[in-house]
Amino acid sequence: MSKVRTAIVIGSGIAGPVTAAALAKAGIEATVHEAYPAESSGGIGGGLAIAPNGQAALGIIGAEESLRASAIPMRRMVMSMGGAEPFETPGLPDMPPLQMVNRSDLHRLLRERALAAGVEFAYGKRLVAADDGPDGVTARFADGTSAHADVLIGADGVRSTVRRLIDPDAPGPDYTGMLGFEGLADLDLDVDPGTMTFAYGRRAYYLYWRQPGGGTTWGANLPWKTYMTLNEARTIPADKWLRTLRETYADDHPGSDLAERTTAENLQITGALHIMPPVPHWHRGRMVLVGDAVHAPSNSTGQGASLAIESAIELARCLRDLPAPSSAFAAYERLRRHRVEKITARGAEINHAKTPPGPATRKADSLRMPLDLAMNVEKTMGWEQRHTIDWDAPVVPAPTTASTR
């Protein structure tokens, strides 16, 4: 039986509200503390895909139907390699489709689900320190206030403060060398609804899908050597970024049309694309990490949000079933580390393919890619997307030889 009765969750993005809702389901009282002052999540990023494994995990806290009501199902995947003929990628016909959802809509529905579960949210609470002791942990915020609970959970993203509190030498996120953009083009392509196209252009990668109400949404991964924060990128006017995107995709079809038919008002700068290297210490004392704070794979995997949701559910299970934070955190790390690091490694490999190769390499890739996908879809995508969590199953403690840090 768990001795944990209360939890402080830092961060109200994706992992934070899911963790808090799952803890409530487990009988643990959680309060989410968010650094930013407002509840609004508008303008925080473009669309993201929730894979079948993420959808199944959301079902545990009763959020799966809300997701489907807000998302566009992607039932067909098509790949385009330079000027080669596009081809349909093999899928998993027995699995539900990817659900493409706007990040702000996802944040909203997860917050609503957590509120319905009885979770409280506190805004304008930027964590600056934590006092970890035998009787609990006290979080201290920049506004001079504090909060006390049995455990503190860092769901505060790739720039996690909690990660530094756990380990001052912990690695930060690596920059992939690409900036992300999302635009809505005033263009209705001859593409079936529910089709996601992944396009390896001559100079840069992009993807696109039709909107049910008209127009085509597209996302760009723009190679950019110099790292820029989101705020720095947004100081450059959108029309200037559009000129760069139009030059980059000028020789691609339909990339050039998508860029030309997008206005500055319909271009969103989503910022630098990151990937987290392996984090040595997931937890220390009464503090633990979840989601992007500890495992942010490249966007190339299509699994970032889904893995964060999975980890949130598993952490709640472990805190529900094991008697002390140390044993719960060790079991949680044992359940999650191998899976997330394997998927992160796959994303790093895909990132290399997003850099522009020479013509000969491009042609060879266009011939080899369909065969590779057909051979590996079950091995790779099946393992990733068929993963489910048995909420009702008791968690087995980690072996005593495992690290408790």
C-alpha positions as CSV (number, residue, x, y, z in Angstrom):
1,M,0.0,0.0,0.0
2,S,1.4,3.4,-1.0
3,K,2.2,5.9,1.7
4,V,2.0,8.7,-0.9
5,R,-1.1,10.8,-0.5
6,T,-0.3,14.1,-2.1
7,A,1.7,15.3,-5.1
8,I,3.0,18.6,-6.6
9,V,3.1,18.5,-10.4
10,I,5.2,21.1,-12.1
11,G,4.0,21.9,-15.6
12,S,0.6,22.0,-17.2
13,G,1.5,21.0,-20.8
14,I,0.7,17.3,-21.7
15,A,2.4,15.1,-19.1
16,G,1.4,17.3,-16.1
17,P,-2.4,17.2,-16.4
18,V,-2.3,13.5,-17.4
19,T,-0.1,12.6,-14.4
20,A,-2.4,14.6,-12.1
21,A,-5.6,13.0,-13.5
22,A,-4.1,9.5,-13.2
23,L,-2.9,10.2,-9.7
24,A,-6.5,11.3,-8.8
25,K,-7.7,8.0,-10.2
26,A,-5.2,6.2,-8.0
27,G,-6.5,8.1,-4.9
28,I,-3.6,10.6,-4.7
29,E,-4.3,14.3,-4.4
30,A,-2.4,16.3,-7.0
31,T,-2.0,20.0,-7.7
32,V,-0.6,21.3,-10.9
33,H,1.7,24.3,-10.7
34,E,2.3,26.2,-13.9
35,A,5.0,29.0,-14.4
36,Y,2.9,31.0,-16.8
37,P,0.3,33.3,-15.4
38,A,-2.7,32.6,-17.7
39,E,-4.8,29.5,-18.4
40,S,-4.7,30.1,-22.1
41,S,-2.7,27.7,-24.2
42,G,-3.2,29.5,-27.6
43,G,-0.2,30.0,-29.8
44,I,2.0,27.4,-28.1
45,G,2.6,25.2,-31.1
46,G,1.1,23.5,-34.1
47,G,-0.4,20.1,-34.7
48,L,0.8,16.9,-33.2
49,A,-0.1,13.3,-33.7
50,I,-1.3,11.0,-31.0
51,A,-0.5,7.4,-31.9
52,P,-2.7,4.4,-31.0
53,N,-0.6,3.7,-27.9
54,G,-1.1,7.2,-26.7
55,Q,-4.8,7.0,-27.4
56,A,-5.1,3.8,-25.4
57,A,-3.3,5.5,-22.5
58,L,-5.6,8.5,-22.6
59,G,-8.5,6.1,-22.4
60,I,-7.4,5.2,-18.9
61,I,-8.2,8.7,-17.6
62,G,-11.3,9.0,-19.8
63,A,-9.9,11.5,-22.3
64,E,-9.8,9.3,-25.5
65,E,-13.2,10.4,-26.8
66,S,-12.5,14.1,-26.2
67,L,-9.3,13.7,-28.2
68,R,-11.2,12.1,-31.2
69,A,-13.8,14.9,-31.1
70,S,-11.0,17.5,-31.5
71,A,-8.7,15.7,-33.9
72,I,-8.5,14.7,-37.5
73,P,-8.0,10.9,-38.0
74,M,-5.1,10.1,-40.4
75,R,-6.0,6.7,-42.0
76,R,-3.4,6.8,-44.8
77,M,0.3,7.7,-44.9
78,V,2.0,8.6,-48.2
79,M,5.7,9.3,-48.7
80,S,7.3,11.5,-51.4
81,M,11.1,11.3,-52.0
82,G,12.3,14.3,-54.1
83,G,10.9,14.1,-57.6
84,A,10.1,10.4,-57.3
85,E,6.5,9.0,-57.6
86,P,4.8,9.2,-54.1
87,F,4.0,5.8,-52.6
88,E,1.7,4.7,-49.8
89,T,3.5,3.5,-46.7
90,P,2.4,0.2,-45.1
91,G,0.5,0.5,-41.9
92,L,-1.1,-1.5,-39.2
93,P,-4.7,-2.1,-40.5
94,D,-5.8,-3.6,-37.1
95,M,-4.9,-0.4,-35.2
96,P,-6.9,2.9,-35.0
97,P,-5.6,5.8,-37.1
98,L,-3.3,8.5,-35.8
99,Q,-5.2,11.4,-34.4
100,M,-3.9,14.8,-35.5
101,V,-4.7,17.5,-33.0
102,N,-3.8,21.1,-32.4
103,R,-1.5,21.4,-29.4
104,S,-3.6,24.1,-27.8
105,D,-6.7,21.9,-28.2
106,L,-4.9,19.0,-26.6
107,H,-3.8,21.1,-23.6
108,R,-7.3,22.4,-23.2
109,L,-9.0,19.0,-23.2
110,L,-6.4,17.4,-20.8
111,R,-6.8,20.3,-18.4
112,E,-10.6,19.8,-18.5
113,R,-10.2,16.1,-17.8
114,A,-7.9,16.8,-14.9
115,L,-10.3,19.4,-13.5
116,A,-13.2,16.9,-13.8
117,A,-11.1,14.5,-11.8
118,G,-10.7,17.0,-9.0
119,V,-7.2,18.3,-9.8
120,E,-6.5,21.9,-8.9
121,F,-4.3,24.2,-11.0
122,A,-2.2,27.1,-9.8
123,Y,-0.8,29.6,-12.3
124,G,2.1,32.1,-12.1
125,K,4.1,29.5,-10.0
126,R,7.6,29.4,-11.4
127,L,9.6,26.8,-9.5
128,V,13.0,28.0,-8.2
129,A,14.0,25.5,-5.5
130,A,12.8,22.5,-3.6
131,D,13.5,21.2,0.0
132,D,13.5,17.4,0.0
133,G,13.2,15.8,3.4
134,P,12.1,12.6,5.2
135,D,8.6,13.9,5.7
136,G,7.9,15.4,2.3
137,V,9.1,17.9,-0.2
138,T,8.5,21.7,-0.3
139,A,8.4,23.5,-3.6
140,R,9.5,27.1,-3.6
141,F,8.2,29.5,-6.2
142,A,9.5,32.8,-7.6
143,D,6.6,34.8,-6.2
144,G,7.7,33.9,-2.7
145,T,5.0,31.2,-2.1
146,S,5.6,27.5,-1.4
147,A,3.7,24.2,-1.5
148,H,4.3,21.0,0.4
149,A,3.5,17.4,-0.6
150,D,4.7,13.8,-0.3
151,V,6.3,13.9,-3.8
152,L,7.2,16.5,-6.5
153,I,6.9,15.5,-10.2
154,G,8.7,17.5,-12.9
155,A,6.5,17.6,-16.0
156,D,8.2,20.9,-17.0
157,G,9.5,20.1,-20.5
158,V,12.9,20.0,-22.1
159,R,14.1,23.0,-20.1
160,S,13.1,21.3,-16.9
161,T,14.0,23.0,-13.6
162,V,13.2,19.8,-11.7
163,R,15.8,17.9,-13.8
164,R,18.5,20.4,-12.6
165,L,17.3,20.1,-9.0
166,I,17.6,16.3,-9.2
167,D,21.0,16.5,-10.9
168,P,22.8,19.8,-11.5
169,D,24.9,18.0,-14.0
170,A,22.0,16.5,-16.0
171,P,22.2,17.0,-19.8
172,G,19.9,19.5,-21.5
173,P,18.2,19.0,-24.8
174,D,20.2,18.7,-28.0
175,Y,19.3,20.9,-31.0
176,T,18.5,18.9,-34.1
177,G,19.6,21.6,-36.4
178,M,16.1,22.3,-37.6
179,L,13.4,24.9,-36.9
180,G,9.7,24.1,-37.0
181,F,7.0,26.0,-38.7
182,E,3.3,25.3,-39.5
183,G,1.2,27.0,-42.1
184,L,-2.3,26.9,-43.4
185,A,-2.2,27.3,-47.2
186,D,-5.2,28.6,-49.2
187,L,-4.9,25.6,-51.4
188,D,-7.0,22.4,-51.8
189,L,-4.7,19.7,-53.0
190,D,-6.0,16.7,-54.8
191,V,-5.3,14.5,-51.8
192,D,-7.8,12.3,-50.0
193,P,-9.0,13.6,-46.6
194,G,-7.3,11.7,-43.8
195,T,-4.1,11.3,-45.7
196,M,-0.8,12.5,-44.2
197,T,2.0,13.0,-46.8
198,F,5.6,13.0,-45.6
199,A,7.8,14.8,-48.3
200,Y,11.5,14.7,-48.5
201,G,12.1,17.8,-50.6
202,R,15.3,18.7,-52.4
203,R,16.5,21.0,-49.6
204,A,14.3,20.2,-46.6
205,Y,11.6,17.9,-45.2
206,Y,8.0,18.8,-44.9
207,L,4.6,17.2,-44.4
208,Y,1.0,18.2,-45.2
209,W,-2.7,17.2,-44.9
210,R,-6.0,18.7,-46.0
211,Q,-8.2,20.5,-43.6
212,P,-11.9,19.4,-43.5
213,G,-13.0,23.0,-43.7
214,G,-10.8,23.8,-46.7
215,G,-7.1,24.6,-47.2
216,T,-4.0,22.5,-46.5
217,T,-2.0,22.5,-43.3
218,W,1.7,21.9,-43.7
219,G,4.7,21.6,-41.4
220,A,8.2,22.5,-42.3
221,N,11.5,21.3,-40.7
222,L,13.8,24.0,-41.9
223,P,17.6,23.2,-41.6
224,W,19.0,26.1,-39.6
225,K,22.6,25.9,-38.2
226,T,22.2,28.5,-35.5
227,Y,20.2,27.6,-32.5
228,M,17.4,30.0,-31.7
229,T,14.9,30.1,-28.8
230,L,11.3,30.4,-29.7
231,N,11.2,34.0,-28.6
232,E,14.3,34.8,-30.7
233,A,12.7,33.1,-33.7
234,R,9.5,35.0,-33.2
235,T,11.3,38.4,-33.2
236,I,11.9,37.8,-36.9
237,P,8.7,38.8,-38.9
238,A,6.7,36.0,-40.3
239,D,6.9,37.4,-43.8
240,K,10.7,37.2,-43.6
241,W,10.5,33.5,-42.6
242,L,8.0,33.0,-45.4
243,R,10.5,34.3,-47.9
244,T,13.1,31.8,-46.6
245,L,10.6,28.9,-46.7
246,R,9.6,29.8,-50.3
247,E,13.2,29.8,-51.3
248,T,13.9,26.5,-49.6
249,Y,10.9,24.7,-51.1
250,A,11.0,26.4,-54.5
251,D,12.0,23.3,-56.4
252,D,9.5,21.0,-54.7
253,H,5.9,20.0,-55.6
254,P,3.6,20.8,-53.9
255,G,6.0,22.4,-51.4
256,S,6.5,25.5,-53.5
257,D,2.7,26.0,-53.9
258,L,2.1,25.5,-50.1
259,A,4.7,28.1,-49.2
260,E,3.4,30.6,-51.9
261,R,-0.2,30.2,-50.8
262,T,0.5,30.7,-47.1
263,T,0.2,34.3,-45.7
264,A,2.2,35.6,-42.8
265,E,-1.0,35.6,-40.7
266,N,-1.3,31.9,-41.3
267,L,2.3,30.9,-40.5
268,Q,3.1,29.8,-37.0
269,I,6.7,29.6,-35.8
270,T,6.9,26.6,-33.5
271,G,10.6,26.9,-32.7
272,A,13.7,24.8,-32.5
273,L,13.3,21.0,-32.7
274,H,14.9,19.2,-29.8
275,I,15.9,15.7,-28.8
276,M,16.8,14.7,-25.3
277,P,19.9,12.6,-24.7
278,P,19.6,9.8,-22.1
279,V,19.1,11.3,-18.7
280,P,21.2,9.5,-16.1
281,H,19.0,10.2,-13.1
282,W,15.3,10.1,-13.5
283,H,14.6,10.7,-9.8
284,R,16.2,11.6,-6.4
285,G,14.6,11.4,-3.0
286,R,11.0,12.5,-3.4
287,M,11.4,14.2,-6.8
288,V,10.9,12.5,-10.2
289,L,10.7,13.4,-13.9
290,V,8.0,12.6,-16.5
291,G,7.4,13.4,-20.1
292,D,9.7,15.7,-22.1
293,A,11.6,16.6,-19.0
294,V,13.2,13.2,-19.1
295,H,12.6,11.7,-22.6
296,A,11.8,14.0,-25.5
297,P,12.3,12.1,-28.8
298,S,12.6,13.8,-32.1
299,N,9.4,14.9,-33.7
300,S,10.4,12.4,-36.4
301,T,9.1,9.5,-34.3
302,G,5.5,10.8,-34.0
303,Q,5.7,9.5,-30.5
304,G,6.7,12.4,-28.3
305,A,3.2,13.2,-26.8
306,S,2.2,9.5,-26.7
307,L,5.3,8.5,-24.7
308,A,4.7,11.4,-22.3
309,I,1.1,10.2,-21.8
310,E,2.2,6.6,-21.2
311,S,4.9,7.6,-18.7
312,A,2.4,9.7,-16.8
313,I,0.0,6.8,-16.4
314,E,2.8,4.4,-15.4
315,L,4.2,6.8,-12.8
316,A,0.7,7.0,-11.2
317,R,0.4,3.2,-11.2
318,C,3.8,2.9,-9.4
319,L,2.9,5.5,-6.8
320,R,-0.4,3.8,-6.3
321,D,1.0,0.3,-5.7
322,L,4.4,0.7,-4.0
323,P,5.0,1.8,-0.4
324,A,7.6,4.5,-0.7
325,P,8.6,7.1,-3.4
326,S,12.0,5.4,-3.8
327,S,10.5,2.0,-4.7
328,A,7.8,3.6,-6.9
329,F,10.3,5.7,-8.8
330,A,12.7,2.8,-9.4
331,A,9.8,0.6,-10.7
332,Y,8.7,3.5,-13.0
333,E,12.1,3.9,-14.4
334,R,12.5,0.2,-15.0
335,L,9.1,0.1,-16.9
336,R,9.9,3.1,-19.1
337,R,13.6,3.7,-19.7
338,H,14.3,1.0,-22.4
339,R,11.2,1.8,-24.3
340,V,11.6,5.6,-24.5
341,E,15.4,5.4,-25.3
342,K,14.8,2.9,-28.1
343,I,12.2,5.1,-29.7
344,T,14.4,8.2,-29.2
345,A,17.3,6.4,-31.0
346,R,15.0,5.6,-34.0
347,G,14.1,9.3,-34.2
348,A,17.8,10.3,-34.2
349,E,18.3,8.0,-37.2
350,I,15.4,9.5,-39.1
351,N,16.7,13.0,-38.5
352,H,19.8,12.2,-40.6
353,A,17.5,11.5,-43.5
354,K,16.0,15.0,-43.2
355,T,19.3,16.6,-44.3
356,P,19.5,17.2,-48.1
357,P,21.6,14.4,-49.7
358,G,23.0,14.5,-53.2
359,P,21.0,13.5,-56.3
360,A,22.4,10.0,-56.4
361,T,21.7,9.3,-52.7
362,R,18.2,10.7,-53.2
363,K,17.5,8.4,-56.1
364,A,18.8,5.4,-54.2
365,D,16.7,6.3,-51.1
366,S,13.5,6.6,-53.3
367,L,14.1,3.0,-54.5
368,R,15.1,1.5,-51.2
369,M,12.6,3.3,-48.8
370,P,9.4,1.3,-49.8
371,L,11.1,-2.0,-49.3
372,D,12.6,-1.0,-45.9
373,L,9.2,0.2,-44.7
374,A,7.4,-2.9,-45.9
375,M,10.0,-5.1,-44.1
376,N,10.1,-3.1,-40.8
377,V,6.6,-1.8,-40.3
378,E,5.5,-4.6,-38.0
379,K,8.8,-4.9,-36.2
380,T,9.1,-1.1,-35.5
381,M,5.6,0.4,-35.7
382,G,3.9,-2.7,-34.3
383,W,6.1,-2.7,-31.2
384,E,5.6,1.0,-30.7
385,Q,1.9,1.4,-31.4
386,R,0.5,-1.9,-29.9
387,H,1.9,-1.1,-26.5
388,T,-0.9,-0.9,-23.9
389,I,-0.9,-0.3,-20.1
390,D,-2.9,-2.6,-17.8
391,W,-4.1,-0.1,-15.2
392,D,-5.6,-2.7,-13.0
393,A,-2.5,-4.9,-12.9
394,P,-0.4,-4.5,-9.7
395,V,3.1,-3.0,-10.2
396,V,6.0,-5.4,-9.4
397,P,8.8,-3.7,-7.5
398,A,12.1,-3.2,-9.3
399,P,14.9,-5.6,-8.4
400,T,16.9,-4.4,-5.4
401,T,20.0,-4.2,-7.6
402,A,18.5,-1.4,-9.7
403,S,19.6,2.2,-9.1
404,T,17.4,4.1,-6.7
405,R,18.6,7.5,-7.9
